[in-house]
């Protein structure tokens, strides 16, 4: 080949690379920027360590030429999906970003096959999968070819659950099958003011049901953060979302240098936790006092706020934290808390994160609405999650552990309690009524009060629980961090066979 021919080929490399990097064209990319949003490549560049991204299928084209004017006008290299391998904080990951400048990011047959290849690569090497979602679902113009290929994407997403972390940041629209894919991943964050997650959009909803609804009503960030639980975090911007992904990936690293000494005492717990059984306090302050400084990342904060779920570190070791929250429903477990806790414990076990539970629970929330809402089957999923966990389980009864909600404590490998803690089959007042029977108006009230205190002292205290063997040790509040760290060290290498 002549020198001129070689130079032409080299020039074609540059030309084709430039075309691929333009996505759906410069005009559409400029529109994306005017909206204050990143392009697909900018999102990946912001996430990946500098110079680490290795793209797969950069020049792939759809194979539907001549089938429609719309597809003929959108024959773009990459076919609306940018994907490949990268490093984030030095850790190898698989990452993909839908390109909304190409048919609003809708995935066709070729792009779906490209994504399947990436997911297969991640599965064989156990790489975290990061999705930067901005997708109008399946590319309906391609018919069953696209449906079949996207079905393979969903199948692989399901098969990878529990094997490696899958994290989604919803940057824009995420519709139909793409919404299911996001919901199937382990952790999902949504960008406030610009991201939407739903199965059916407002136009189709109106056609089918006659109902007029807004994007926010159907699938805005607050809906999924507060009501459905599909959003584990709502972030202010795409950049904030990318930083959130980086912090979560860092939190999943098994061991790091401790942010503060394991032997640090926690005398503040005496001031945080009231001795009165019904007085509210913020369990977040307890979590912050016990775990490594700056290490706590709370997930699903707005959904089922009566149960806190967080990633954290204790002495540098990565752990999952479940904690009752007395400021919401007095810390009772309801349907949503059962769903939230079960999903989190199951995922933590799959990620091999020891689970530390801080317990202050008066019971499952009673009432007809809860029973009709499925507190029995959903509560059973929480029982199942703890019972089937294959990681160390440690609990600290902070103030009370009553009734069936003692699921938060009774399955633990090591159980600790503060001296003021109470453990009983049900709440103290109800239990006294069962044990002593209804109050007799002719009997002296002070005699009943005396019997009540005697019974509670013998049966509803940390020492009664310790003497019966339910609690392993009663510890001082100032020693909570130290004792939990010692317990974790003792069982950290354990692999449960349950």
Protein Blocks (a to p, Z undefined) as FASTA:
>chain_A
ZZklmmmmmmmmmmmmmmmmnonojklmmmmmmnopacfklmmmmmpcghkaccehklgc
cfkehkamklmmmccehilpacddddeehiacddddddfkggghpacfklmmmmmmmmmm
mmmnopacddddddebjafknmmmlmmmmmmmmmmmmmmgokaccddddfbdcehjlmmm
mmmpmbdcddehiaccdfbdfklmmmmnopacdfklmmpfklmmmmnomambdcfbfklm
mmmmmmmmmmmpmbacdfbdfklccfklmmmmcfblklccdfklmmmmmmcghkaccehk
lgoklbccddddeehiacddddddfkggnlpacfklmmmmmmmmmmmmmnopacdddddd
fbdcedjklmmnopmmmmmmmmmmmmmpcbdcddddfkbcghjllmmmmmpfbdcddfkb
ccdfbdfklmmmmmnopadfkbcfklmmmmmmmmmmmmmcfklmmmnomambdcdfklmm
mmmmmmmmmmmmpccfZZ
